[in-house]
Amino acid sequence: MRLGMALLLGTTVLVGAPALAGPDTSDKAATGPTVAHPEQWPQAKSPDLVDPETEAFVTALIKKMSIEEKVGQIVQADISYIKPEDLRKYPLGSILAGGNSPPLGGDDRHAPQEAWVKTARDFRAVAMEDRPGNLKIPLIFGIDAVHGNANVNGATIFPHNVGLGAMHDPKLMRRIGEVTAAETAASGIEWAFGPTLTVPQNDRWGRTYEGYSEDPALVASYAGEMVIGLQGAPGTKDRIQKGYVAASSKHFMGDGGTTDGIDQGNTQVDEATFARIHGAGYPPAIDAGTMTVMASYNSWNGAKMHGNKSLLTGVLKGRMGFDGFVVGDWNAHGQIPGCKTTDCPATINAGLDMVMAPDGWRELFDNTVREVKKGKIPMARVDDAVRRILRVKVKLGLFDPARPLEGKPLLGTPEHRAVAREAVAESLVLLKNNGVLPVKASANVLVAGAAADSMQMQTGGWTLSWQGDGNPNDLFPGGTTIWKGIRDAVAAGGGKATLSADGSFAEKPDVAIVVFGEQPYAEMRGDIRTLEFQPGDKQALALLKKLKAAGIPTVSVFLSGRPLWVNPELNASDGFVAAWLPGSEGNGIADVIVGDGIGRPRRDFVGSLSYSWPKTAGQFVLNKGQANYDPQFALGYGLSYARPGAVGALSEESGVDASMANTSVFYSRGATPAPFSFATDSQVTRAVAEGQAQQEGAVKLSWPSGPATVRIGGTSGLDLTREANGDVSLRLTYKLDTPATGPVKLRMEGGANKGAIDATSLFTGQTGEWRSVNIFLKCYVQNGVDLTRVSAPFVIEASGPLVFTLAEARLVSDPNNSVCPGGK
């Protein structure tokens, strides 16, 4: 146990929870083994990557390559940091589009298929052009197509893996892989960074929704099917020409087992457990022919995976017989002790074949060339890495310039959307039904809740952007919100459906369907400190109670990327459906919860929990088979119309201090959510702003004269270094009333903080209009601010006169609309 805090195991109730730390970057004293014994691991074998003809071709090509050309194959750059013409000097072998990276000259949230195709062709044209000495080795272009090719406007977006696991349908996974591959290839991209084979063991982890299940057997049953769906069956020829792409089974390994569920943290388990749980998906993926494997950020007992030769080389390439190539994750090699993101021979020597160096690729290329020439990276290791990469390019069909599906109108076709709609319907898990479901299609139905008509909330993270936020419905052409699916189903049955987000109504409805859930998130920002839903700010519960008080039968449709403690919401509902993050086809929900005109089911629930559902908000580690296993709903639970069951009143004691959950909202809707609070110097006047209909609860801050400081603080110390590295920003929404006449500084307090951002430009100019500015956290670092232990995340120093009205201060991920004021 940590000092003053009790760590929950099984069902013990927490009164506190440890603060979320940054990634494990040190070679700390291990609590278990760090060197694997390959003979103790399961065996596998890549079935079709090695053959005499391919190896002869690759051998002949390698003999023609210079050191620079070989190193180029090993280095991968992000398209936000490289231009096609750079390839003439730097013969790189791969590019990627990260979660926030737009196509060339485009906007990542608005980019259609055509912009992605043009980007691919522009890079490809330079790589393959006729010029002296150019060997014309094709690029391989990768993207995070983790639930469909969801970076591209108009694509079919599938449920996230947390929902797909609830289907328990491996055959449908193959069809999902085929659709994803076709829409990726049609966009000019040859490589999908999936499937994710993590086995999450702590639901506080922000990437839990990327895992199919806590159960390694279920993950293993999906792994091979998804690989075959993406790549075609072993032995398939001309893959890219047939609409298949390379798969990347990830993240090898242990990403879902970190202590406290901290992203990029330390997985502290013995070797047998490591292999049995976290390695379960890799043998079937390799046996199915996965062409690439992505290494993981995390450590195993203190040793970073990107530098662990015993696992990358001994287990993966040796015992498991993997003949493809191993790619790194975004700058993860820089976390190896002694490495930098721009210089890391250790990761290549450990067995990484392609280094993902999105922004520092030039320096990494130059340094790696130098390391090879000095012998720090043996030529045999370089040749092995290059051979593996070229082998995959041959088998994928990249040396053939034909791309018959590229640019074809395959994104979001009716046939593809039908597959996604089927997946949505199969993924739904019925937790409670006291006779309210199915809803009669002839009824007067009220549809309420913030998520009812929100594509952003039903698609979640890794959708059009990394964190999946800031995406209005018009960015999803062809998609169907949950509201629209219900509206159409009710209309077809002769009933009436009304949308009212706040639950107000003129005519009392027969039934209410309330759609609510988590806001979008991805890694880092998704890590949480309690499993309670909306701790300290129970907006959804208030809506449910209002409808219950009015005597209206209520169905809850809950959107989440993990199981959460929702006992109060369950108690306030007559029916409760776990709908996970269903993607673009919200009509799949109406297919199950809306019956015919007389209330007969049109189709039944078939989904069951692939994660155990918590009884308290402190059951962070809750996995079937562990000691003291005591969930609210066990792994495999799921009611149906054919298999009903009663759920009585549940305890509403969460067991966790709700104020511990908030790490990103400092001021909103007229309040500083716990644990934060306002503090102002006596010279500053703070008053509730009047007449601010557009910005509920805004506060007016006035500096009459002289220097003074306003701060929002109260946390024991946030580590925001990961967020700074991940281009997270501080968003301020405010109205300038009286512009500054002197300097204005933005700071953060805590740790060894002495630096500040010159924010004067943000508080001058036009007055009277609301504005919103996103300030990169990395700007604070660049100005000497220590983000390792932040106690006050919003501090503003100024001299009067200055008056502005603050409506919001919070962390967001919106790098394409963020700035560094003050010139840094």
VEXLOGU-185704 format. One record per residue (C-alpha): residue in one letter; x, y, z. Coordinates in steps of 0.001 Angstrom, whole numbers, plus 524288, in hexadecimal, padded with zeros to 5 digits. Layout:
N
AXYZ/...
***
This chain:
824
M800008000080000/R8042280DE87FDA4/L805088170380927/G7F78481B3F80D83/M7F08F813E9802A9/A7EAC380674801ED/L7EC4A7FF907F4F7/L7E0647F7D17F10F/L7E17E7E9837EDD5/G7D5167E1F67EB3D/T7CA137E9877F1E4/T7D0BD7F1037FCD3/V7CBDB7FF0A7FC9A/L7D52380A247F9ED/V7D467816E98013A/G7DED781CA97F86B/A7E6528195D7EC2D/P7F43681BE27E7E3/A7F6FC827727DF3E/L7F961824687D117/A807C0824F17CE10/G80EEA8265B7C14A/P8147A81B3B7B946/D81EB6812617BF03/T82B708176C7B918/S835C18129C7C284/D83C748058B7C3C1/K837A2804AC7D1C5/A839F07F9517DAC8/A831517EE6D7D5B2/T827A57E6FE7DE0C/G8284A7DB757D4E5/P82F9F7D6047C935/T8335A7DE957BDAE/V839C57D43F7B51E/A830A77CA797AEBC/H8331D7BC0A7ACE0/P82E197B92879F26/E82CC87AA887A173/Q822127AD667AB61/W819937B47D7A16D/P80FC87AF0579794/Q8147D7AC1C789EA/A80F677B17A77D16/K8142D7B38B76F32/S811FA7BD6276467/P80C027B4E4759B9/D80F1B7BBAB74CF1/L8188C7C6FA74E2C/V824E77BF7D74AA9/D826967B89B73D99/P832657B6C5734B8/E82DF67C02672A1B/T82B427CB3373385/E837D67C91973B14/A83FE37C8FC72EA6/F839CB7D5C072A2E/V83C127DC0F7377C/T84A1C7D72B7383B/A84D4C7DCD772AE8/L847387E9E072EA9/I84E657EAB473B9D/K85B567E8B173494/K858B27F4F972CA4/M8552B7FD6373867/S85E1D8073873EF4/I85E5A808EE74DAC/E855FC8150474C06/E84BD880D957442A/K84B91802B174E1E/V849F580C0E7597F/G83F49812EF751DF/Q837328068375200/I8385D80613760C3/V83386813FA76337/Q8252B817FC762D3/A820928263076256/D8134482C5E7648B/I80D40833CE7592D/S80BCC83FF0761A5/Y81AA8840BC7624D/I81F2483C2C754E7/K81CAD840A2746FC/P81D638381E73AE4/E8295C83F48735D9/D830C383BAE74257/L8316D82DCB73D32/R83B53831ED732FB/K845468345F73DB6/Y8404082AF7747FA/P83C6381DCF741E2/L832AC81A0D74C6C/G82B1980D7574B5E/S81EA9811497525C/I8159081C4F75615/L80A0381CC675F45/A7FEA7825A376239/G7FD3D82751770E5/G7F026829AD77769/N7F0BC838587756D/S7F838838A0768A1/P7F0CF83DD275CCD/P7F3BB83A3E74EC3/L7FC818439674771/G7F6788511774753/G7EA5784C3974E40/D7E2CC84C7B75AE6/D7E29883F8F7621E/R7D465840FD76624/H7CF34844B9758CB/A7D80D83D1D74FB0/P7D0CB834CB745B1/Q7D5DB8288F73F43/E7DB3A8303E733B9/A7E4AC837FE73C56/W7EA3F82B8D7422B/V7EBCB82545734D3/K7F2DD8314672FC2/T7FBEF8312173B90/A7FF55822DD7395A/R801B08251772AE8/D80A108312A72D2F/F81326829C67364E/R8131481DC372DAA/A81678825A272195/V8230E82AC472797/A826E381D9D72D4E/M82544816F572012/E829E0821B7716F2/D834AC81FEE70D03/R8410F826267122F/P84F33821BF712CB/G851B28179C71D47/N843798162972178/L84088807C4723DD/K831DA80A8572374/I82E968039B7300D/P8203D8065973305/L81BCA80D0073F63/I8126180698748C9/F808518104874E20/G8021E80D4175B57/I7F68E812A4762F8/D7EEF980FAD76F5B/A7E3328093F7690F/V7DF578037977629/H7D07C8034977485/G7CF35805147660B/N7D71C80EF875E5D/A7D1C081928767BD/N7DB7D823EC76471/V7D4FC825F97574C/N7C89382DBF75574/G7BD3F824FB7515B/A7C33B818107557A/T7BBB680D0375BCF/I7BEAD80DCA76A63/F7BD438013B7720C/P7BB017FFAE7809D/H7C784800AE78859/N7CD6A7F3C578C8B/V7C7277F43D79A0C/G7BA197F2A07930F/L7BEE77E8D978909/G7C3667E01B79421/A7B5867DFB979965/M7B0F27D9B878C86/H7B8CB7CD2F78EA1/D7B86F7CB9977FE3/P7C5AB7C88F7798B/K7BFA37C69876C15/L7BA247D45D76BFD/M7C7A57D95476FBC/R7CCEF7D44D762D5/R7C2867DBDE75B58/I7C5B87E81376340/G7D3F27E66175F9D/E7D0897E50C75145/V7C8837F1917513B/T7D3177F8F17589E/A7DD5F7F43A74F05/A7D5717F7F37430B/E7D2A7805AC74801/T7E0D28077E74C12/A7E631802E173F01/A7DC6080B55737C8/S7E1FD8170773F17/G7EFB18145773A27/I7F4AC80E6F746D4/E7FAB7800D77475C/W7FC4C7FE08755D2/A7F2907FE017611B/F7F7ED7FEF176EEB/G7EF647F40E77438/P7EA7F7EB13779A3/T7ECCB7EF19787B4/L7EF397E2B478F82/T7F0517E8D779CEB/V7E9DB7E1F37A85D/P7E61F7ED217B18F/Q7E6C07E97D7BFE2/N7E44B7F6D07C61E/D7D8A37FE777C122/R7DE5280BA07C4FC/W7E70C80A707B90B/G7E2FF814257AE95/R7E4D880A427A3B1/T7DC137FFC37A980/Y7D2838018079E54/E7DD107FD5B794BA/G7DD147EFC179AB2/Y7D31B7E5597975F/S7D2AD7DFA97A4FD/E7D90A7DD567B219/D7D8697CEEC7AE1B/P7E48B7CA9A7A678/A7DD127BF5B7A03F/L7D3707C8AE799D4/V7DE757D15D79509/A7E53E7C57D78F4E/S7D8D07C1367884E/Y7D7DF7CE637816F/A7E6357D08977E15/G7E7A47C7A777264/E7DA587CAE076CB7/M7DD0F7D97776CAB/V7EA7C7D770766A3/I7E4A97CF1B75BC2/G7DA067D9307599B/L7E4117E404757E4/Q7EE527DC7C7502D/G7E7167D153749C2/A7E9807C32074CD9/P7F7877BE1574D28/G7FC657BC0B73F5B/T7F46C7C7447398E/K7FB877CD8B72E29/D7FB2D7DBDD72A0E/R7F5137E005736C6/I7F4857EEC4734FB/Q7EF207ECEA72741/K7E40C7E4CE72D05/G7E0B77EEAE73799/Y7E8617E8D2742D4/V7F23E7F00974B4D/A7FCFA7EC35754B6/A7F8B77E9C8762BE/S800597EE0B76EBA/S7FD7B7E5C977AA8/K7FFCD7EE567868F/H804E87F20779046/F80F2D7E7D179346/M80D767E67379E66/G807047E89D7ABA0/D801397F5F47A8C4/G7F4907F2467AF8D/G7FAE87ED9C7BC1E/T801D57F9997C163/T8019C7FCC57CFCE/D7F63B805D87D31A/G7F209805727C4D1/I7FBBF8101D7C143/D7FDD4811727B2C2/Q80BC780E6B7AEB6/G80E478098E7BC8C/N814487FD797C298/T80E567EFE07C1AF/Q812D27E8B77CDDC/V80FEE7DA3E7CC5E/D8178D7CD927CBE3/E81B527C7D67BEC8/A8110E7BD1B7BEAB/T806277C6F87C11B/F80BE67D02D7B719/A80BA47C59A7ACBD/R7FE777BFC27B078/I7F6C47CC6D7B138/H7FDB37D6C27A949/G8039E7CDEC79F00/A7F74D7C66379BDE/G7F3BC7CD5478F3D/Y800E47CCC478879/P8024E7BE53784CA/P7F5387BE0877D8E/A7F84A7CB1777712/I805807C61177280/D7FFB67B91A76E1E/A7F5E37C1017661E/G801267C81E75F89/T801AE7D591765EB/M80BD27DD1E75E41/T80FB87E68D768FD/V80F937E77C777C1/M8100B7F46077F12/A818227F52E78B7F/S812247FAE7797C1/Y81587806EB79FB8/N814A87FFF47ACB2/S81F2E7F9807B4D1/W81F827EBAB7B9EF/N824197EC3D7C7F4/G82B5B7F8C87C50F/A8315E7F5377B7E5/K82BC57FC8B7AC36/M825F77F3C97A1B9/H82C757FB9D796D6/G8399A7F77979C3C/N836BB7E99E7A0AF/K83E677E08C797B9/S83A037D44679ECF/L82BE77D73079B0D/L82D0F7DDF578DD5/T8374C7D4AF78879/G837457C8BF79139/V828B07C6D37931C/L822317CDB7787AE/K82B9F7CAF377CA5/G8313D7BE8278255/R827857B661789F3/M81B847BBE07830E/G821D27BB0E775B2/F81DD97C89F77144/D823CD7CB92763EC/G81DF97D911761CE/F8233B7E5BB7676E/V821C47EC53774A9/V81E257FAB877479/G81F45803FB77FE0/D814EA80CE978584/W814FD81BC2784FB/N8227981FE678A25/A821DE814CA7940A/H8302A81162791D6/G833AB81E3C79863/Q82F24818AD7A56D/I839E980E647A5A6/P8446A8124E7AF85/G84FC9818627A834/C847C681B3079C13/K841FD8275179613/T83720827F878C20/T8418382BE778251/D84BF4821ED785E3/C849768141D78A9F/P851E2808DC785C9/A84D1D800D579165/T83F837FF1578BD5/I844617FA2577EA7/N84E0C7F10578533/A843027EBD978DBF/G83B4C7E7C1781BF/L833377F37577D80/D8337E7F3B476EAD/M82CC6800A176BC4/V82DB780C4C774F3/M821DC8152F7757A/A828478228F77660/P81D5782B8B77200/D8239D838C777450/G83200835C2776AB/W8340382CE676B00/R83EB8835147649C/E84753834F777095/L84472826A1772F9/F8482F8236F764F0/D8551082AC9765D6/N858688253B7732A/T854E78175976F44/V85D698182B7631D/R8688781C8B76BBE/E865ED811A6775AF/V8660A8076576ADC/K872BF80C8376536/K878E080C41772BD/G874547FE46774EA/K86B588018578057/I860847FB3A77871/P865D87EEFD771C1/M863C27EE2C76329/A85DDE7E0AC764F6/R853367E6A776D6D/V850DA7F16C76389/D84FF37E7A67585A/D846887DF3276015/A83D9F7EAD4762C6/V83E0D7EF3375493/R83B7D7E15674FCB/R82F657E0477583D/I82A1F7ED547537A/L82CAB7EA7C74519/R826E07DCEA746B2/V81A1C7E2D074B65/K819FC7ECBA74061/V81B6F7E1C17368A/K810DC7D96273CA7/L807987E4E173D97/G8092F7E7A272F0E/L80F647F4FD73085/F819AC7F2B9725EF/D80E667F1C271C3D/P809E27FFC77196C/A7FBE47FBA6716A3/R7F1FF800BD72095/P7E4E27FD1F71A8E/L7DCCF800A47269B/E7E3C080D60729E6/G7DA75818DD728AB/K7CEA28104872640/P7C1EC8141E72D4D/L7C2C28094F73775/L7C1FD8114D743F1/G7B5358105974B3D/T7AE408081B74114/P7A11C8024F744FD/E7A73D7F4C674547/H7B2107F93A74E68/R7A8C8800AC7574D/A7A03D7F48775832/V7ABBE7ED0E75E02/A7ADEA7F7D476807/R79F6A7F85976B3F/E79F827E9C176DB6/A7AB467EB58776A8/V7A4367F5E077E6A/A7984A7ED5A78061/E7A0717E1AB784AB/S7A8BC7E9C378DFE/L79DB07EEE47968A/V79D087E9397A438/L790407E9D67ABB6/L793647EC147BA0C/K7859F7EE977BEF6/N777BE7ED7A7B9CC/N76C197EF167C2A7/G762827ED177B78B/V764EF7F9D67B04D/L76BF07F3B57A4AF/P769BE7F2237999A/V763A67FF7779771/K7572E7FEFF78F95/A759438055A78268/S74B6780AB278345/A74E428122078FE4/N750BE82066792C3/V75F6681FDB79556/L767B782A8779B65/V7762682997797EA/A77EAB8313D7A151/G78CA5832A87A5D6/A798C98399E7A115/A79D3682DF0798F8/A7908782B15791F0/D793CD83308785EB/S7A29E83369786E0/M7AB3482C3177D3B/Q7B6F48309E78520/M7B273829A57915D/Q7AE7581D2378A8F/T7BB3581C0C782E6/G7C4BF81FAF78DDB/G7D3738215078CD8/W7DBD081E57780EF/T7D12D8240277853/L7D4BF82F0376EE3/S7DE81833427794B/W7E6A482CDF783D0/Q7DDCF82FB378F70/G7D16582FB178733/D7CC4183C9878C6A/G7C776848BD78558/N7C07A840DC77AD5/P7B2E08460077743/N7A92383D227708F/D7AB5F843007631D/L7B8ED83CE6762D6/F7B28F82F68761E8/P7ABA982F18754BA/G7A38D822E375383/G7A42381FB3761F6/T7982A81E3576AA9/T797068235477870/I7901781B46782B8/W784F182518782A8/K783038241377400/G783048154D774B0/I778838157977F36/R770B581FE0777FF/D7706F817D676B8E/A76CEF80B2577296/V761CD8118D77A0E/A75CB78186C76DFB/A75C8580B7C766A5/G753E4805D077161/G74A42810FB77155/G74F0C8178277DB8/K754AC824CB780EF/A76283827E77856D/T766DE834FE78ACD/L774BF8396878D6C/S776CA84181799BA/A784928413E79F18/D78085846B17AC55/G7749C83DCE7AD85/S76A6D8487F7ACED/F75D918456B7A62C/A7508384BB07A2EB/E7490583EDD7A263/K74C26834227AC1D/P752C2829007A4C8/D74FD181A937A662/V75E3F817AA7A839/A76B3281EE77A871/I7780181A2C7A2AF/V78366821807A8E3/V79090820A47A20F/F79C5F824DC7A9FD/G7AA688210B7AC8B/E7B8BF824707AC6D/Q7BE2B82FAD7A488/P7C80382B6D79A0F/Y7D5F48289A79E29/A7E1E3820D579A50/E7EE8781D3D7A113/M7F379825E57AC1F/R7E75482E607AD7D/G7DF75821E77AF03/D7E6A881D497BB37/I7DDA181F297C6E2/R7DE7B81E297D5A8/T7D0E5818F67D8AD/L7C763810667D139/E7BBDF818D77D542/F7B47281EC07C9E8/Q7B35D82D987CAC0/P7B8E782E7C7D88B/G7B4B783B0A7DF1E/D7ACE583F747D33D/K7A180836137D19B/Q79AC883C6C7C60B/A795B782FBC7C022/L790B782AF77CD44/A7895B837AF7CF67/L782AA836007C246/L77EEA827F07C552/K7796F82BCE7D28B/K7719D836D07CC6E/L76B3882D707C2EF/K768F38234C7CD82/A7625E82D847D613/A759518309B7CABC/G7552F822577CA3B/I75B7381F8C7BD12/P76142812017BAB4/T76F6D814257B714/V7799780CB67AF34/S787E2810717B09E/V7912680E867A52F/F79EB980FEC7AAEE/L7AA7D8133D7A273/S7B7B6810127A84B/G7C52680AF77A50E/R7C59B802487B114/P7BCDC7FD1D7BBDF/L7B9E8808047C58B/W7B30B808EC7D29D/V7A55480D897CF2C/N79D4F807F67DA50/P795B0814AD7DC83/E79278815717CE0E/L78E95807117CDDD/N785848092B7D967/A77F24814BF7D290/S77CC780CF97C603/D772AA802CB7C26D/G77B747FD9C7B7D3/F78A267FF357B60A/V7920C7FBFB7A9EE/A7A0E27FC407A938/A7A3018011779B4D/W7B1B6803AB79C62/L7B6BD80C7D79160/P7AE7F807BC785FC/G7B43880FAD77AD5/S7AD59815B276F42/E7A19E80C9976E33/G7990C81096779A3/N78D4480A2D77350/G792AD7FD28777EB/I78E2E800DF78598/A780358037A7813F/D780377F64E77A62/V780977EFC6787BA/I77A097F8F779167/V76E797FD0A788E7/G764CB7F2457861A/D759527F1DE77CE9/G74C9E7F92977E75/I747657F00F788DF/G754237EEBA79050/R759877E20678AE3/P7685C7E1827893B/R76D707E38B77B88/R77A447DD4C77FD6/D77F8B7D8F778D01/F78B7C7DCAA794D9/V796D27D3477929E/G7A20A7DAEB798C8/S7A8217D7567A5C3/L7B27E7DDF17ADF4/S7C0827DBF77A9AF/Y7C4A27E3DC7B5A5/S7C0087E2367C3A0/W7B7227ED467C833/P7BAD97F3B37D524/K7B2D47F37A7E1A3/T7BA4D7FF397E705/A7C19680A617E08A/G7CE178053B7E681/Q7CE677F7D07E02D/F7D9107FBC67D6D8/V7DEB67EE1D7D56E/L7D3007E5437D378/N7D5A07D9677CB18/K7CF777CBFF7CB58/G7D8097C21E7D231/Q7DE637CB707DBC2/A7DD077C9EC7EA5F/N7D0FA7D03D7F07E/Y7CA7A7D20C7E34E/D7BDA87D8F27E65C/P7B8587E0E87DAE8/Q7AB187E7387D968/F7A9AB7DFFC7CC8E/A7B31B7D4EA7C99A/L7BAB97D2687BD2F/G7B1117CC8D7B377/Y7A5007D2DA7B97E/G79A727D7AB7B061/L78BB07D7237B0C7/S782F17D5987A4EC/Y7748B7D54C7A1AC/A775577C6787A18A/R77D787C61E7AE0F/P7780E7D0987B730/G77D127D3117C4DB/A77A2C7DBFE7D04C/V783747E66C7D54B/G77FD67EBD07E292/A783D57F8577E94B/L7929C7FA137E942/S79B75800AE7F325/E79E3380EE07EFF8/E7AA8380FDF7F83F/S7B56F811567EE5D/G7C08D80F117F7F1/V7C9398195A7F186/D7CA72827E77F408/A7C40F82DF57E7F9/S7CCCD839EA7E847/M7D89C831937E4E4/A7D39E82F217D727/N7D58183C937D162/T7E2C183F7D7CB58/S7DF13847B97BF96/V7D3B3850FE7C251/F7D7FA85CC57CA4B/Y7CC73865E27C832/S7BF928633B7C135/R7B141866EE7C270/G7B3C68707A7CD69/A7BB97867747D626/T7C9198623A7D8DA/P7C6688539A7D996/A7CCEC84CB97E510/P7D7DF84BA07E868/F7DA868590F7E280/S7D7068665E7E814/F7D8C9874BF7E4D1/A7E26687D717EBF1/T7E45888BD57E8E5/D7ECE18967E7EE55/S7E5758A0E57F5C2/Q7E7568AA9A7EAB3/V7DF998A2167E12C/T7D0D18A2C57E156/R7C9998962B7DE3E/A7BB16896B67DB5D/V7B0D788E947D465/A7AF00894517C6EF/E7A13F898A57C3E8/G79A028976D7B733/Q7A2F488CDB7B1BC/A798E4884127AB75/Q7A30587E407A254/Q7AC3A87A6B7AD3B/E7A5428751C7B91C/G7AB76878F77C614/A7B6A6881087C0A9/V7BEC0888977CA93/K7C3B4896777C8A2/L7D1A68990D7CD28/S7D5E28A73A7CEFE/W7E37B8ACB57D16B/P7E1438BB077D547/S7EF998BE9E7D6BF/G7FCBE8B8E97DA3F/P801CC8AAF17D8CB/A7F97489FB27DDAC/T7F75F891277DB8C/V7EBA8888467D963/R7ED78879B87DAE2/I7E57486D597DA3D/G7EBE1862AA7E22F/G7E9C28588E7EC90/T7EEF684BED7E6F3/S7F9B7844967EDFE/G801D5844857E1A8/L7FEBC840F47D396/D8092383BB37CA87/L805D3841DD7BD70/T8123183DED7B634/R80B4A833757AE26/E800E383D317AA76/A80B28847107A654/N811DE83CC479DEB/G804B18390D7983A/D8015D846E5793BB/V7F69B848C579DD1/S7F2D6856F57A02A/L7ECD185FC97AA75/R7E03C8657C7A4F5/L7DBB5872AF7A9F3/T7CE5D877BF7A5F5/Y7CD02886007A9A8/K7C836893887A5DE/L7D16389F1B7A697/D7CA968AA9C7AD24/T7D60B8B3D87AF82/P7E2AA8B0D57A838/A7EF9E8AFA37AF24/T7F8EB8BB2D7AEFB/G8042A8B3B47B524/P809E28A6007B477/V8015C89A097B713/K807DC88D4E7BB04/L8026F87F7D7BB4A/R808C7875FA7C4A5/M806BD869227CB7E/E80AC08673C7D99D/G810BD85B9C7E06A/G81DF4855337DFDE/A8294685DE07DBCC/N8210B867487D405/K826C5874877D0E2/G823CA876477C26C/A8180287C9B7BC25/I811A787EA27AED6/D8106388C7D7A9C9/A801B988CA67A709/T8003B89B527A556/S7FBC2899B879739/L7F0288919279BBF/F7EB0789C8A7A434/T7EBEB8A7F979ADC/G7E4278ABF778EFA/Q7D5A18AB5D78CBB/T7CC938AB267987E/G7BECE8A64079AA2/E7BF6889981792F3/W7C13C88BBE797F4/R7CDB08851F793C4/S7D3C2877E679607/V7E25987549795D4/N7E9A6868757973D/I7F755869C079CEC/F8005785E2979AEB/L80555858AD7A7BC/K812658570D7A11A/C812E5865FA7A058/Y813AF8661A7AF22/V81F1985CA87AE89/Q825DA864E37A446/N8248A870937AD53/G82AB7869AA7B8DF/V81E83864E07BFF2/D81FDB857EB7C73E/L8141184F347C464/T8181D843777CC85/R810818475D7D89D/V80670851D87D5C7/S7FE6F856A57E153/A7F838862617DA82/P7F5EC8600E7CBF5/F7F07786D9F7C91E/V7F7FC879667CE10/I7F72D886DD7C7E9/E7FF668927E7CC0D/A7FC508A0227C734/S7FC578AE787CA88/G7EFFE8B6797C990/P7E8528BB3A7C35C/L7E3A48AE307BDC8/V7D5FF8A85B7BDEF/F7D1CF89BBA7B790/T7C6C9892017B97D/L7CAE0883BD7BA97/A7C16B879077B695/E7CA3C86D317B5B5/A7D7DC868457B8BD/R7DA8E85A097B583/L7E3D4850D77AE83/V7E08284CD17A0A1/S7E6D2845D879530/D7E5B184EAB78958/P7F36E850A2783EB/N7EF19855ED776DA/N7E8AC8615E77DD2/S7F2B6863C07888F/V7FD1D86E2F789EC/C809388722279165/P807658807279514/G8131E888F379790/G81B57883D678C69/K81F4487669791D4/
***
